[in-house]
């Protein structure tokens, strides 16, 4: 990866995509990144994608085995049901979640800024969450 280790924050292209999809203006986002010493890393090695796939497999297997979710705070595993018909509900996590964790493990000295601490702790226990 070519990003400078001295940057304030390293952003992979899949996070940048999420920011743009959320309605951020590309030109203003680039300007803000420059001011804040945020580096948009576009050189994501294949091993990051392979690492994400490796961490994603257990999640997919668990989804096939039953619709359970973990509380992000206390980690209690539950099976939520629809209030209307009683059918078990399922959550969906995007491959982006696993790409972000794998990218942090590979490129960011194992530090990750996240709002999804519960899943990150379970899927990437080696990361230091900020």
Secondary structure, DSSP 8 states (H G I E B T S, - for coil): ----TTSSEEEEHHHHHHHHHTT--HHHHHHHHHHTTEEEE----HHHHHHHHHHHHHHHHHHHH---EE-TTT--EE--B-TTT--B------HHHHHHHHHHHHHSTTEE--S-HHHHHHH-TTSEE-
